[in-house]
Structures are given as structure tokens and as C-alpha cells.
């Protein structure tokens, strides 16, 4: 994977940050994208590596995404790996009958449009060079549903469908597209009873799977969704 360029959205914390760290460990130029400038500054300070580049961008802003991606493509000629990780999760949860449309829009704009914008902006160069790897973050809620999270589950179901369809569209160009569906991923091991392994998963465990899917070791895997939930008991 050396000499490749990876771009990770939502990279200032959590799974995105864990992915960025692993890519850098493997020698990839890594572009960490996040809307939170202060957190990105902390990431830059914590990861003292010339392989890391931090970029502030709202993934839901189409013009900003296009400008950033065009700049990266001009600078590096190609972005070989895209991890669409940015998303809104624990926000405005509650009964759907009491939900507000502005809350739906925030999740749809970030979780769906953010993935679409970055993918469209970078996939043309991947097709041209006949090489590319995309991993989208879906969720176990797309498979099982989730009480009081219907709008969020909707967005992640869309990501899973988008992944399967796009993989069929670009496979002939050696561009692989997969998704990962995390379950109970908690840094402080909250809700261990939700997993048959009797613990929560870690950001690093998700990141290791994502990085594997971006590697040549996964060269015959595309259009798949990988669940990382420790054997889900309930949701």
C-alpha cells in the first residue's frame, strides 16, 4: 500500500482517526478531513508525521468538497483510497412521530450526501488509472433497524445500497467498493451485554477491517458489507 494516497472523512476522532493512524503506519500519504478545525489541530499535534495532511471541510457542502478534491487530485494526481466515514449518529434521537424534518436533513446531508459528494469527486480519477478502493461506513441499524433512530437507519441503509450498486458499476475498472457496518463500538466498553463476545468493539478493530479492505490482500472483494458487532444480541 505504500506510495498510495488515502482520504478519510470524519477523521478527527473515532473510527476515522483510527483509520488515519493505520494508513500512516503503513506508509500512505493520508488526508484527514473533518469539519472540526480544533480537533484536527489536536490530531496534527498528536501525529507528528509528514504523511499526514489535515483539511477542514463540511462533507455536506458540495462546492467545498469539490474544491478540496480537485486540489488533492492536482497535487497528488490521484487519491487511491477513499473512506467515507463522516456521519451524524447520536443526535436528536426519539420517536419518529415526534421527529423534526430539520434533523432528518442534517443526517441525510452528512451521511448520504457527504458520501455521494466525495465519491463522485474522486472516482473519475480512480477509473482513469484503473485502480481505486472505496469503503463506506454503513451501520448495523441498516440491517436490524433501531428504535428511536429510524431516520439514521434510513441513511445507513442508503449507504449499503449505494455501495452494492456502485461496485457493479466500476468493477470493470478495478475500482473496489465495500462497506463496513459497525455495531456496539464504544471506547469505554459501554453496553457489553449487546455482544456475544460480552464487550464493546474498539475503533481500532473497525479500522483494521477497513484498512484490510483497502489493501491488495482484499483484491477480489467488492460490493460487500462487513458487520463488526461481536455477534449482536439486540439493538
C-alpha positions in Angstrom: 0.0 0.0 0.0 3.0 2.3 0.1 3.0 5.2 -2.3 -0.8 5.3 -2.2 -2.8 8.3 -1.2 -5.8 7.8 1.2 -8.5 10.3 2.1 -10.6 9.7 5.3 -13.6 11.8 6.2 -14.6 12.3 9.8 -11.0 11.7 10.7 -10.7 13.9 13.8 -11.9 11.2 16.1 -13.3 7.7 16.5 -13.1 5.2 13.6 -11.9 7.8 11.1 -8.9 8.8 13.3 -8.0 5.1 13.9 -8.1 4.6 10.1 -5.8 7.6 9.5 -3.3 6.3 12.1 -3.2 2.9 10.5 -2.8 4.2 7.0 0.1 6.4 8.2 1.7 3.4 9.9 1.6 1.6 6.6 3.3 4.4 4.8 0.4 6.0 3.0 0.0 9.7 2.4 -3.2 10.3 4.4 -5.6 13.2 4.1 -7.6 13.6 7.2 -10.8 15.5 6.6 -13.2 16.9 9.3 -15.5 19.8 9.9 -14.0 20.4 13.4 -10.9 22.5 12.9 -9.9 22.5 16.6 -10.0 18.7 16.8 -8.0 18.4 13.6 -5.3 20.6 15.1 -5.1 18.2 18.0 -4.7 15.3 15.5 -1.9 17.1 13.7 -0.1 17.7 17.0 -0.6 14.1 18.2 0.5 12.5 14.9 3.8 14.1 14.0 4.2 12.7 10.5 4.9 14.2 7.1 2.5 11.7 5.7 -0.5 13.4 7.4 -2.3 16.3 5.9 -5.3 17.8 7.7 -8.1 19.5 5.8 -11.2 21.3 7.2 -14.3 20.6 5.1 -18.0 20.2 5.7 -18.8 17.0 3.8 -22.4 18.2 3.2 -21.1 21.3 1.3 -20.9 20.2 -2.4 -18.7 23.1 -3.5 -16.3 22.7 -0.6 -15.9 19.0 -1.3 -15.3 19.6 -5.0 -12.8 22.3 -4.3 -10.9 20.1 -1.8 -10.9 17.0 -4.0 -9.8 19.0 -7.1 -6.9 20.4 -5.0 -5.8 17.0 -3.8 -6.0 15.5 -7.3 -4.0 18.3 -8.7 -1.4 17.8 -6.0 -1.2 14.0 -5.9 -2.6 13.1 -9.4 -4.9 10.5 -7.8 -6.5 9.7 -4.5 -6.3 5.9 -4.4 -8.3 5.2 -1.3 -11.4 6.9 0.0 -13.0 6.1 3.4 -16.4 7.8 3.7 -16.6 7.8 7.5 -18.1 11.1 8.4 -21.6 10.9 9.8 -24.1 12.1 12.4 -25.1 9.4 14.8 -26.2 10.2 18.4 -28.2 13.3 17.6 -31.9 14.1 18.0 -32.9 10.5 18.9 -36.5 9.8 19.8 -39.9 8.6 18.4 -40.3 9.2 14.7 -43.7 10.7 15.3 -42.1 13.5 17.3 -39.1 14.0 15.0 -38.3 17.2 13.1 -37.6 17.4 9.4 -34.5 19.7 10.0 -33.0 16.8 12.0 -33.6 14.4 9.1 -32.0 16.8 6.7 -28.8 17.1 8.9 -28.4 13.4 8.9 -29.2 13.0 5.2 -26.9 15.8 4.2 -23.9 14.5 6.2 -24.4 10.7 6.0 -25.7 10.4 2.4 -24.8 13.5 0.5 -21.3 13.6 2.1 -20.6 10.1 0.8 -22.0 10.9 -2.6 -20.1 14.2 -3.0 -16.7 12.7 -2.1 -17.2 9.6 -4.1 -18.2 11.4 -7.3 -15.4 13.9 -6.9 -12.7 11.2 -6.7 -14.0 8.2 -8.6 -13.3 9.6 -12.0 -9.6 9.6 -11.4 -9.8 6.1 -10.0 -11.5 4.9 -13.1 -8.9 6.7 -15.3 -6.0 5.0 -13.5 -7.9 1.7 -13.3 -7.3 1.4 -9.6 -9.2 2.5 -6.6 -10.6 1.4 -3.3 -13.6 2.9 -1.5 -15.0 1.9 1.9 -18.3 3.4 3.1 -19.5 3.4 6.7 -22.9 1.9 7.0 -24.3 0.5 10.3 -26.0 -2.5 11.8 -29.1 -0.3 12.1 -29.4 -0.7 8.3 -29.8 -4.4 8.8 -31.7 -4.7 12.1 -33.5 -1.4 12.4 -33.3 0.7 15.6 -36.0 2.1 17.8 -35.9 5.9 18.0 -33.3 6.0 15.2 -35.4 5.5 12.1 -34.0 8.5 10.3 -30.4 7.5 11.0 -31.1 3.9 10.0 -32.6 5.2 6.7 -29.4 7.0 5.9 -27.2 3.9 6.6 -29.5 1.7 4.5 -29.0 4.0 1.6 -25.2 3.7 2.0 -25.4 -0.1 1.9 -27.5 0.0 -1.3 -25.2 2.7 -2.9 -22.2 0.5 -2.1 -23.6 -2.6 -3.8 -24.7 -0.7 -6.9 -21.6 1.3 -7.4 -19.4 -1.7 -7.0 -21.1 -3.3 -10.0 -20.7 -0.1 -12.0 -17.0 0.4 -11.5 -15.7 -3.2 -11.0 -14.5 -3.4 -14.7 -12.1 -0.5 -14.0 -10.5 -2.3 -11.0 -12.2 0.0 -8.5 -13.5 -1.9 -5.5 -16.3 -0.6 -3.3 -17.3 -2.1 0.0 -19.0 -1.0 3.2 -18.5 -1.7 6.9 -21.3 -1.8 9.4 -20.2 -1.2 13.0 -22.3 -2.3 15.9 -21.6 -1.5 19.5 -18.3 0.3 19.1 -17.5 2.1 22.4 -14.1 3.2 23.7 -15.2 2.8 27.3 -16.8 -0.7 26.8 -20.4 0.5 27.4 -23.2 -2.0 26.8 -21.1 -5.1 26.7 -24.3 -7.1 27.1 -25.1 -6.3 23.4 -22.4 -8.6 22.1 -21.9 -12.4 22.3 -18.3 -11.5 23.0 -19.5 -9.7 26.1 -17.7 -6.5 25.3 -17.8 -3.5 23.1 -15.7 -3.2 20.0 -12.9 -0.6 19.6 -12.3 2.0 16.9 -9.1 0.2 16.0 -10.9 -3.1 15.4 -13.1 -1.4 12.8 -10.2 0.4 11.3 -8.2 -2.8 10.8 -11.0 -4.2 8.7 -11.3 -1.0 6.7 -7.6 -0.9 6.0 -7.7 -4.6 5.0 -10.4 -3.9 2.5 -8.3 -1.2 1.0 -5.3 -3.4 0.7 -4.2 -5.8 -2.1 -5.0 -8.7 0.3 -8.7 -7.9 -0.4 -8.2 -7.6 -4.2 -11.1 -9.9 -5.0 -13.6 -8.4 -2.6 -16.1 -5.8 -3.8 -19.8 -5.0 -3.3 -19.8 -6.5 0.2 -20.9 -5.2 3.6 -18.9 -6.4 6.6 -20.6 -6.3 10.0 -18.4 -5.6 13.0 -20.6 -6.1 16.0 -19.2 -9.0 18.1 -22.3 -11.1 17.3 -25.1 -8.8 18.0 -27.6 -9.8 20.8 -30.0 -6.9 20.5 -30.4 -3.4 19.2 
